[in-house]
Amino acid sequence: MTAIAAITGAASGIGLATTRRLLNEGWTVIALDISESQLAAARETLSNYADRLTTLVCDVTSATQVESVFAQIKSRYSSIN
């Protein structure tokens, strides 16, 4: 079974570096960020991992958005590590 991680702030900085590292190690990653344009750029940068990378816009300061995103994740994946 492939390990699955959800990373917040995944479009830049430490979040992007963590996303890249986990993808390099074979993980499936759900990359979350508030910026749709930065997520698109990150997705392009990490295009070699497109089969294991999902990007979702999410403002983690909004409980409603967090609940909605994790409902999407739960419907697609059985669990996350």
Secondary structure, 3 states (H helix, E strand, C coil): CCCEEEEECCCCHHHHHHHHHHHHCCCEEEEEECCHHHHHHHHHHCHHHHHHEEEEECCCCCHHHHHHHHHHHHHHCCCCC
